[in-house]
Amino acid sequence: MPLIRNGRLADDPWTALADDAELPPTGAVIVSLARFRTEREVLFNRGAPLGIRLKSSELASEIGADAPRLDLIAIDFPVFRDGRGYSTARLLRERWGFAGELRAVGNVLRDQLLFMDRCGFDAFEVESPDAVAAWEKALAEFSVFYQPATDARVPARLQRLQRRAAS
């Protein structure tokens, strides 16, 4: 499946491991939260990049203070109408200090890309190989926003106040 990372198609160096798969001695791996809970110390002691895949029903607080030690967190969007991943992403970035790759996986649609980006996602597994053009178009559709988010865009209310102060 194509991967967009920071606005470009990218190779994916990560291996997603099933819960019953043998843990390789080296290499970047993504494990489930369940596997992370049972093998936490072994996974951290490998000295290789570590990622976790969260189901939409799993909360950011279930990773908690371990978030800054992870290199990647993949958040699953099982269906279009399930928006819990947006809240999880913001909490991971803003409350738990996660600075690694935040990847949207599952049912990731073009119409969601802008909002996912605003919530802190910087990588997206998408179905279409022409997804980069769709990503660029999605991010350029709106230039002003009412709500603050994890991105650095200034909300409309503050822009108005800044213009008034400057005049």
Residue pairs with C-beta under 8 A, 6 or more apart in sequence:
1 125
1 126
1 127
2 9
2 125
2 126
2 127
2 128
2 129
2 131
3 9
3 10
3 11
3 12
3 103
3 123
3 124
3 125
3 126
4 10
4 123
4 124
4 126
4 131
4 132
4 135
5 101
5 122
5 123
6 122
6 123
7 132
7 135
7 136
7 139
8 132
9 129
9 131
9 132
10 123
13 27
13 28
13 49
14 28
14 29
14 30
14 49
14 51
14 72
15 24
15 27
15 28
15 29
15 30
16 29
16 30
16 53
17 23
17 29
17 30
17 31
17 35
19 31
19 32
19 34
19 35
23 29
23 39
23 42
23 43
23 46
25 46
26 46
26 48
27 48
27 49
28 48
28 49
28 50
28 51
28 71
28 72
29 43
29 48
29 49
29 50
29 51
30 51
30 52
30 53
30 72
30 74
31 39
31 43
31 50
31 51
31 52
31 53
32 52
32 53
33 52
33 53
33 54
33 55
33 58
33 62
33 63
36 43
36 52
36 63
40 66
43 50
44 50
44 69
49 71
49 72
50 69
50 70
50 71
50 72
51 70
51 71
51 72
51 73
51 74
51 100
51 101
51 103
52 63
52 70
52 72
52 73
52 74
53 73
53 74
53 75
53 76
53 105
54 60
54 62
54 63
54 73
54 74
54 75
54 76
54 85
54 88
55 76
55 78
56 75
56 76
56 77
56 78
56 82
56 84
56 85
56 88
57 84
58 88
59 88
59 91
60 67
60 87
60 88
60 91
60 92
60 95
60 96
61 91
61 96
63 70
63 73
63 92
63 96
64 96
65 96
67 73
67 92
67 96
67 97
67 98
68 96
68 97
68 98
68 99
70 98
70 100
71 100
71 101
72 100
72 101
72 102
72 103
73 92
73 98
73 100
73 101
73 102
73 103
74 103
74 104
74 105
74 125
75 85
75 88
75 89
75 102
75 103
75 104
75 105
75 121
76 85
76 105
76 106
77 85
77 104
77 105
77 106
77 107
77 108
77 112
78 106
78 107
79 107
80 107
80 109
80 112
85 104
86 115
86 116
86 119
89 102
89 104
89 116
89 119
89 120
89 121
89 150
90 119
90 120
90 149
90 150
92 98
92 102
92 120
93 99
93 102
93 119
93 120
93 150
94 120
94 150
101 122
101 123
102 120
102 121
102 122
102 123
103 121
103 122
103 123
103 124
103 125
104 112
104 116
104 121
104 123
104 124
104 125
105 125
106 125
108 116
108 124
108 125
108 126
110 126
110 131
110 134
110 135
110 138
111 138
113 124
113 134
113 135
113 138
113 139
114 138
114 139
114 141
114 142
116 124
117 139
117 151
118 145
118 149
118 150
118 151
118 153
119 149
119 150
120 150
120 151
124 131
124 135
126 134
126 135
128 134
144 156
144 159
145 153
145 155
145 156
146 155
146 156
146 157
147 155
148 155
154 162
